[in-house]
Amino acid sequence: MKSDNKPDVCVVGLGYIGLPTAAVIARAGCKVLGLDVSQKVVDTINRGEIHIEEVDLDGLVHGVVSRGLLSASTEVAPADVFVIAVPTPFDKNHAPDISYVLAAGRTIAPVLKHGDVVILESTSPVGTTEQMRDMIAEMRPDLKVPGLTSEIPDISIAYCPERVLPGRILEELTNNDRSIGGVTPRCARKALAFYKRFVRGECVTTDARSAEMTKLVENAYRDVNIAFANELSIVSDKMGLDVWEVIRLANRHPRVNILSPGPGVGGHCIAVDPWFIVHGAPDETPLIRTARGVNDGKMHHVIAKAEALIEAHPDAKVACLGLAFKANIDDFRESPARFVASRLVRKFGSRISIVEPHADELPIEFTDTGVSQIDIDDALETCQILIVLVDHDVFRVVPLAERADKLVYDTRGIWPDQPRVVREEEARLKLVG
């Protein structure tokens, strides 16, 4: 380690978590190398620019690159601390895919040296950190690896999941508490010392497997609670009730806090992580599995309602408002809004227009469909049906006067003053709500 006691850091993966993490570590005074497989991403960052949208990230990256604290490369180099922040998707059977994690481990293994710390941040199934440890041990038999030696190990390996909200990533990387799980207690202490350099929240040490499970549990908890809200919205539709009014009144109970329903659940965390628990214990997770089914099924419920409304008004032009998985970001991963809009475009073609203020171009499935990308002003001027799929701020502030004459299907509840939402049976009767 350098004489100024600030470690050189290599962050593997420069996506929605990796790049902000690298920038925050660099802001703390550490020299950071960001590693990514995309030359385009590397070149963008080395110009002091960013390839993702996140509040205040552009200024931070420009500053730390200008000061020589952050650079990017496609080639690994020696460092003192390695932070792995690569994707962990699932396959068509919802089995977790940790191939990116293992590939990252294989990439850094040749340059590891005595005293290095390896930290996995990617959301992972229980046992992944140990799998990565075993792979490193196989590739580097010259190193004494923690948990596999009775002597003092040469390196430390730990797991520390991020828990941040897109749109507030920089703030939450700094202020949120962190659960740091070491392969051994010594590993946890080594990782703790590193995180205390840039985290103001409380850093709690545990074992790696508990830390892995903690991240999965956090997101499964939210998924189950969102599923209750989404199921309640479907029941309310069936009974002719306004779900937003029901939730507003129920939440006046001092021990009730029902979340907001929507068109489904998206993002790489909540829509994915519960499957990692189900995969690890399939016979013991009926509730978690059912919640996933409810939230995925809500997308199809929304499609059916939207189709009924559009079919009941064959001459109307339609605007789908939003494609991102949540408000005020440009992240489309596992987005229910994207899924719903693409199905509507597949059926109705050029009758559909897309309004997504956080994207310069539409995802690939909208290519050659005849669909137009327009802004909210054009939608209000030219479309008779508005389908609210994302609660972006630019949509929230549209006054009633500009939308009172529209047919609105509001899946996010952002316009409580809108004339009553058209239901399936009303649409079939061609009644204007």
PATI-673630 format. One record per residue (C-alpha): residue number from 1; x, y, z. Coordinates in steps of 0.02 Angstrom, whole numbers. Layout:
// PATI-673630
num,x,y,z
NUM,X,Y,Z $
...
//
This chain:
// PATI-673630
num,x,y,z
1,0,0,0 $
2,61,176,-38 $
3,147,284,91 $
4,-3,400,107 $
5,-102,249,169 $
6,-236,273,36 $
7,-258,111,-62 $
8,-260,100,-250 $
9,-430,31,-298 $
10,-493,-64,-450 $
11,-682,-64,-478 $
12,-736,-202,-597 $
13,-893,-154,-693 $
14,-938,28,-729 $
15,-1127,19,-739 $
16,-1265,94,-633 $
17,-1177,44,-471 $
18,-995,24,-520 $
19,-968,197,-593 $
20,-1047,294,-448 $
21,-952,184,-326 $
22,-788,215,-416 $
23,-821,403,-417 $
24,-864,409,-231 $
25,-708,310,-186 $
26,-603,428,-293 $
27,-683,578,-209 $
28,-616,509,-44 $
29,-440,528,-114 $
30,-403,351,-174 $
31,-335,324,-348 $
32,-463,218,-439 $
33,-453,116,-598 $
34,-622,72,-670 $
35,-624,-89,-771 $
36,-756,-123,-904 $
37,-774,-235,-1056 $
38,-844,-92,-1162 $
39,-716,17,-1247 $
40,-852,147,-1275 $
41,-886,157,-1088 $
42,-701,169,-1051 $
43,-674,309,-1177 $
44,-826,405,-1113 $
45,-765,402,-933 $
46,-586,448,-980 $
47,-657,605,-1062 $
48,-735,647,-894 $
49,-909,606,-958 $
50,-1041,477,-907 $
51,-1144,349,-1002 $
52,-1286,333,-876 $
53,-1405,458,-799 $
54,-1389,491,-613 $
55,-1410,649,-511 $
56,-1245,745,-490 $
57,-1141,601,-560 $
58,-1081,699,-712 $
59,-1000,835,-609 $
60,-920,712,-489 $
61,-847,603,-626 $
62,-781,755,-720 $
63,-698,817,-561 $
64,-612,656,-508 $
65,-555,618,-686 $
66,-485,794,-702 $
67,-388,772,-539 $
68,-315,608,-600 $
69,-404,506,-466 $
70,-515,405,-584 $
71,-470,324,-749 $
72,-546,181,-846 $
73,-477,35,-945 $
74,-522,-131,-1023 $
75,-361,-206,-951 $
76,-339,-251,-768 $
77,-193,-183,-668 $
78,-126,-217,-493 $
79,-217,-129,-349 $
80,-238,-145,-162 $
81,-427,-162,-159 $
82,-536,-241,-293 $
83,-723,-203,-293 $
84,-829,-311,-408 $
85,-993,-233,-466 $
86,-1050,-334,-617 $
87,-1224,-394,-667 $
88,-1304,-551,-595 $
89,-1454,-590,-707 $
90,-1562,-746,-709 $
91,-1600,-865,-851 $
92,-1768,-912,-928 $
93,-1800,-1032,-783 $
94,-1761,-896,-654 $
95,-1598,-981,-605 $
96,-1464,-855,-555 $
97,-1320,-825,-674 $
98,-1158,-785,-583 $
99,-1049,-805,-737 $
100,-1007,-618,-738 $
101,-950,-627,-557 $
102,-840,-777,-591 $
103,-771,-694,-748 $
104,-726,-541,-644 $
105,-638,-654,-520 $
106,-540,-737,-659 $
107,-491,-567,-726 $
108,-417,-503,-563 $
109,-340,-666,-500 $
110,-177,-650,-599 $
111,-134,-480,-523 $
112,-178,-517,-341 $
113,-36,-498,-217 $
114,-6,-513,-31 $
115,-116,-393,69 $
116,-249,-365,-64 $
117,-434,-354,-22 $
118,-567,-422,-141 $
119,-746,-364,-113 $
120,-897,-426,-208 $
121,-1041,-301,-215 $
122,-1149,-384,-349 $
123,-1315,-450,-285 $
124,-1282,-637,-276 $
125,-1355,-803,-220 $
126,-1297,-866,-52 $
127,-1127,-948,-70 $
128,-1066,-847,-220 $
129,-926,-761,-125 $
130,-859,-930,-71 $
131,-871,-994,-251 $
132,-769,-845,-309 $
133,-645,-877,-168 $
134,-626,-1059,-220 $
135,-596,-1009,-401 $
136,-462,-883,-351 $
137,-380,-1017,-244 $
138,-377,-1137,-391 $
139,-302,-1006,-507 $
140,-175,-944,-379 $
141,-108,-1092,-280 $
142,38,-981,-228 $
143,-79,-876,-120 $
144,-145,-925,51 $
145,-332,-895,33 $
146,-448,-859,181 $
147,-553,-1004,242 $
148,-441,-1128,152 $
149,-282,-1108,253 $
150,-238,-1129,436 $
151,-109,-992,420 $
152,-132,-804,405 $
153,-205,-780,231 $
154,-117,-677,98 $
155,-278,-592,40 $
156,-448,-546,110 $
157,-615,-582,27 $
158,-782,-507,78 $
159,-958,-471,19 $
160,-1040,-301,39 $
161,-1202,-271,-59 $
162,-1254,-99,-114 $
163,-1425,-37,-57 $
164,-1458,121,-155 $
165,-1604,206,-242 $
166,-1580,262,-422 $
167,-1588,450,-426 $
168,-1506,459,-254 $
169,-1359,342,-279 $
170,-1219,460,-232 $
171,-1305,515,-72 $
172,-1351,338,-21 $
173,-1181,263,-61 $
174,-1113,383,67 $
175,-1249,388,200 $
176,-1332,217,201 $
177,-1279,82,324 $
178,-1178,-61,250 $
179,-1176,-247,292 $
180,-1000,-313,268 $
181,-983,-501,263 $
182,-812,-578,270 $
183,-762,-753,219 $
184,-679,-745,391 $
185,-695,-615,529 $
186,-523,-550,482 $
187,-582,-523,304 $
188,-733,-427,368 $
189,-621,-311,469 $
190,-508,-277,320 $
191,-659,-232,212 $
192,-732,-127,354 $
193,-575,-20,359 $
194,-593,13,173 $
195,-777,62,178 $
196,-752,179,325 $
197,-650,289,207 $
198,-804,346,112 $
199,-960,283,203 $
200,-1038,392,339 $
201,-1174,265,379 $
202,-1145,126,504 $
203,-1042,-19,439 $
204,-1091,-184,520 $
205,-984,-340,500 $
206,-1050,-516,480 $
207,-1008,-672,380 $
208,-1018,-675,190 $
209,-1167,-791,176 $
210,-1272,-687,296 $
211,-1229,-529,200 $
212,-1277,-612,36 $
213,-1445,-667,108 $
214,-1475,-496,185 $
215,-1476,-411,16 $
216,-1595,-541,-56 $
217,-1711,-527,94 $
218,-1719,-338,83 $
219,-1782,-344,-96 $
220,-1895,-495,-70 $
221,-1978,-402,74 $
222,-2017,-256,-39 $
223,-2076,-371,-178 $
224,-2200,-457,-61 $
225,-2268,-292,1 $
226,-2285,-221,-175 $
227,-2374,-381,-226 $
228,-2506,-348,-92 $
229,-2534,-173,-163 $
230,-2541,-238,-342 $
231,-2662,-376,-296 $
232,-2769,-250,-203 $
233,-2775,-142,-361 $
234,-2838,-290,-462 $
235,-2971,-329,-331 $
236,-3023,-147,-329 $
237,-3044,-149,-518 $
238,-3154,-303,-502 $
239,-3262,-220,-368 $
240,-3272,-50,-452 $
241,-3168,37,-317 $
242,-3035,171,-327 $
243,-2882,82,-258 $
244,-2793,246,-219 $
245,-2937,301,-109 $
246,-2941,132,-21 $
247,-2754,138,14 $
248,-2761,320,71 $
249,-2894,278,199 $
250,-2817,113,255 $
251,-2648,197,285 $
252,-2730,310,414 $
253,-2720,159,529 $
254,-2566,185,639 $
255,-2495,12,599 $
256,-2538,0,415 $
257,-2425,61,275 $
258,-2482,-8,108 $
259,-2363,32,-34 $
260,-2417,105,-201 $
261,-2472,-13,-340 $
262,-2407,5,-517 $
263,-2397,-89,-682 $
264,-2280,-218,-606 $
265,-2108,-220,-527 $
266,-1946,-179,-619 $
267,-1763,-147,-596 $
268,-1621,-269,-573 $
269,-1653,-289,-387 $
270,-1833,-312,-333 $
271,-1887,-401,-493 $
272,-1738,-520,-488 $
273,-1671,-551,-313 $
274,-1821,-646,-242 $
275,-1792,-781,-372 $
276,-1618,-809,-298 $
277,-1700,-857,-133 $
278,-1830,-966,-219 $
279,-1693,-1053,-319 $
280,-1596,-1089,-160 $
281,-1746,-1158,-64 $
282,-1887,-1196,-188 $
283,-1996,-1297,-68 $
284,-1987,-1170,73 $
285,-2033,-1011,-22 $
286,-2216,-1017,-76 $
287,-2249,-837,-20 $
288,-2100,-762,-109 $
289,-2138,-861,-268 $
290,-2321,-808,-263 $
291,-2274,-624,-241 $
292,-2164,-636,-396 $
293,-2311,-710,-491 $
294,-2429,-572,-434 $
295,-2310,-434,-485 $
296,-2270,-511,-654 $
297,-2455,-545,-680 $
298,-2497,-363,-648 $
299,-2413,-318,-812 $
300,-2536,-428,-906 $
301,-2682,-354,-810 $
302,-2626,-180,-863 $
303,-2607,-236,-1044 $
304,-2783,-306,-1045 $
305,-2856,-145,-974 $
306,-2760,-37,-1095 $
307,-2808,-145,-1244 $
308,-2992,-135,-1198 $
309,-2982,54,-1186 $
310,-2891,73,-1352 $
311,-3005,-49,-1443 $
312,-3158,45,-1380 $
313,-3095,204,-1463 $
314,-3027,147,-1633 $
315,-2993,322,-1697 $
316,-2898,383,-1545 $
317,-2710,408,-1541 $
318,-2623,339,-1388 $
319,-2474,399,-1286 $
320,-2384,282,-1167 $
321,-2303,390,-1035 $
322,-2138,318,-977 $
323,-2030,164,-1008 $
324,-1908,166,-861 $
325,-1933,49,-714 $
326,-1956,195,-594 $
327,-1973,383,-594 $
328,-1843,507,-655 $
329,-1710,384,-715 $
330,-1657,310,-882 $
331,-1643,129,-823 $
332,-1753,7,-921 $
333,-1695,-155,-839 $
334,-1842,-272,-806 $
335,-1958,-124,-829 $
336,-2144,-166,-826 $
337,-2180,-3,-918 $
338,-2066,-57,-1060 $
339,-2150,-227,-1066 $
340,-2326,-154,-1070 $
341,-2284,-23,-1201 $
342,-2198,-148,-1315 $
343,-2349,-264,-1311 $
344,-2466,-120,-1352 $
345,-2354,-66,-1496 $
346,-2350,-245,-1560 $
347,-2540,-246,-1567 $
348,-2583,-68,-1615 $
349,-2428,-11,-1710 $
350,-2417,170,-1758 $
351,-2571,217,-1657 $
352,-2454,214,-1507 $
353,-2328,350,-1467 $
354,-2199,340,-1328 $
355,-2155,480,-1208 $
356,-1993,446,-1115 $
357,-1904,608,-1066 $
358,-1753,515,-996 $
359,-1705,426,-1157 $
360,-1639,496,-1320 $
361,-1692,340,-1414 $
362,-1810,196,-1387 $
363,-1756,18,-1341 $
364,-1723,-103,-1482 $
365,-1894,-187,-1480 $
366,-1974,-25,-1540 $
367,-1864,-18,-1696 $
368,-1959,-29,-1862 $
369,-2129,-32,-1777 $
370,-2191,135,-1841 $
371,-2201,201,-1663 $
372,-2150,382,-1631 $
373,-2055,452,-1483 $
374,-2133,619,-1435 $
375,-2126,736,-1287 $
376,-2265,766,-1162 $
377,-2322,927,-1248 $
378,-2346,836,-1414 $
379,-2439,697,-1324 $
380,-2560,820,-1244 $
381,-2590,904,-1411 $
382,-2609,752,-1523 $
383,-2663,602,-1418 $
384,-2836,566,-1350 $
385,-2784,421,-1237 $
386,-2646,435,-1107 $
387,-2579,279,-1022 $
388,-2471,326,-871 $
389,-2341,192,-844 $
390,-2205,288,-750 $
391,-2225,429,-624 $
392,-2092,546,-694 $
393,-2100,720,-619 $
394,-2132,798,-790 $
395,-2293,697,-799 $
396,-2348,736,-621 $
397,-2350,924,-650 $
398,-2469,919,-799 $
399,-2621,1019,-738 $
400,-2798,952,-752 $
401,-2843,1085,-879 $
402,-2724,1005,-1005 $
403,-2789,828,-982 $
404,-2970,845,-927 $
405,-3033,796,-1100 $
406,-2918,644,-1113 $
407,-2956,462,-1083 $
408,-2828,419,-949 $
409,-2773,252,-882 $
410,-2662,301,-736 $
411,-2568,149,-669 $
412,-2468,255,-547 $
413,-2602,362,-467 $
414,-2514,527,-507 $
415,-2672,619,-560 $
416,-2802,596,-421 $
417,-2903,742,-490 $
418,-2925,659,-660 $
419,-3104,610,-707 $
420,-3131,430,-659 $
421,-3019,301,-743 $
422,-3099,198,-879 $
423,-3120,16,-828 $
424,-3129,-134,-944 $
425,-3318,-146,-938 $
426,-3338,41,-964 $
427,-3221,38,-1112 $
428,-3317,-102,-1193 $
429,-3475,2,-1176 $
430,-3380,151,-1248 $
431,-3418,257,-1097 $
432,-3301,404,-1069 $
433,-3236,406,-890 $
//
